[in-house]
Amino acid sequence: MFLGRKIYYQKANGAVIVARNESRGDVRETTIDEDFAMLIDLRNYDRESLGVLTLESGQYAQDFAECNGYRVNPDTLELEFSYLDPSDPEPQEPVYQKPLSLEVDELKRENTLLKAQNTALSDRADFIEDCIAEMAVQVYS
């Protein structure tokens, strides 16, 4: 069996309190009650002040590998990641953004759409040029 990450976070600000890594093999999903009984870090919080986000196995794997921090956006309840700026080696305040893997997927879709639009415009321009050439032949013959 494969279990994805399980992330407990503060509802107020999205700060991650406890995150269980992915696991596989002879494992089972734990309940929230079991987690509160087993995980000492959770006992320091009022249960109602925490949220839990369970991910699929492998979900955002590349983002977790490359990020230097993550949180849950308290408004959207979506994960946000911070990444190091390779051009600036100085430590900086984290800037959280949606996962780069999602941005790449969106850019790929947008690129495909733009290519299709470009092809359509090019075909239309070719058609108009052919029409002009045909009219010129008729006018000058």
VENURTA-V495664 format. One record per run of one state. SS is the DSSP state (~ for helix, > for strand, _ for the rest). FROM is the first residue (numbers start at 1). TO is the last residue. If there is no record, write none. Layout:
<<SS,FROM,TO> <SS,FROM,TO>>
This chain:
<<_,1,1> <>,2,3> <_,4,5> <>,6,10> <_,11,15> <>,16,20> <_,21,22> <>,23,24> <_,25,31> <~,32,38> <_,39,39> <~,40,43> <_,44,46> <~,47,49> <>,50,54> <_,55,60> <~,61,66> <>,67,72> <_,73,78> <>,79,83> <_,84,96> <>,97,97> <_,98,99> <~,100,140> <_,141,141>>
